């Protein structure tokens, strides 16, 4: 039985990689591009790799004498097994045709060794009693994720490679009858303007309190989950998971929120609730309601969800309630800036759109025209810089104290103040406050 303590390695594959690199300039190019000296288990092979790499950089022709001389510039030839071992490496292959397979073996063994090192480090840290458990878990997940990223990591892609991928995407899009190429929000005019929410994007939805931003975000989350059947992660730092679910139930069933609070439901209400329960129960929505959660904890939880596959959207309510962790003191502006940047980085790292709600400063209240503008973003100008889309929710009736219609519906404006990849503008929606629901505003002919 093999020794369980023996580290993963394939010394023959290491020799063959170097033999191919010695034999063929194109193989040497691949080896230098895809491997590094620390990926070789045998230190002798690391030294030979470094020598071959240096010769490649200088565009020198390579033979056994030149290679031996290059090695001896830094270390005695006996430290790599002498001329005899160097000859064994050179003679290890008769053709460079299998170079890709050899490289793959060396990379896989190196990654396994790295995984072992990371796991040993995690175990060592876990045995230290005075370390915070949550910090340990976050650190462990981050270290494991670096191994995952290393497995998928690549170098520069040529224009030909990127074009091939881009054309493939274009062909897929051309077969799509819809103009929505990203995650659909369910709001037609918004989707028309943005073509949906796309991977790597940070979308900010900002508003003053009571404008309905949580309701709007939940509407988008439910619509996206049902339309795509992909997981939607919701982080709410302001209310509990059950409160959120009551809001989603109210919107999905059209049963007023006040009735859900009191439980005073009619037979017809219960019928609607049961239908909505069936629909929402099948939706792949995941809710996290830990108060004071840190940006690191959010990243860790999203990585874990993404590793299970099929993550489609992340929703955070709201940005200014996230903790950046210790070390900021009273520098809240820097903390919010770092959180904003971390959210954008997370969107790119996981390849999903991230919606972050944000509070606006009180400056809005001091103006005659209370429609939000970019400078109203509270505590950090970097939010505008990091975001791909910055939108604002505004309801004129909130400020004019206009009496609602008997059915409790008012017109809400979704103002797109920044759109990195498209147009800006204002979209009108209908807000049903009593059931925490936004819906598309279809104007009558007389109104247009």
Buried (B, 14 or more C-beta within 10 A) or exposed (E): EEEEEEEBBBBEBBBBBBBBBBBBEEBBEBBBEBBBBEBBBBEBBBBBBBBBBBBBEEEEEBEEEEBBEBBBEEBEBEEBBEEEBBEEBBEBBEEBEBBEEBBEBBBBBBBBBBBEEBBEEBEEBBEEEEEEEBBBBBBBBBBBBEBBEEEEEEEEEEEEEEEEEEEEEEEEEEEEEEEBBBBBBBBBBBBEBBBBBBBBBBBBBBBBEEBBBBBBBBBBBBBBBBBBEBBBBBBBBEBEBEBBBBBBBBBBBEBBBEBBEEEEBEEEBEEBBEEBBEBBEEBBBBBBBBEEBBBBBBBBBBBBBBEEEEBBBBBBBBBBBBBBBEEBEEEBBBBBBBBBBBBBBBBEBBEBBBBBBBBBBEEBEEEEEBBBBEEBBBBBBBBBEBBBBBBBBBBEBBBEEEEEEEEEBBBBBBBBBBBEEEEEEBBEBBBBBBBBBBBBBEEEEEEE
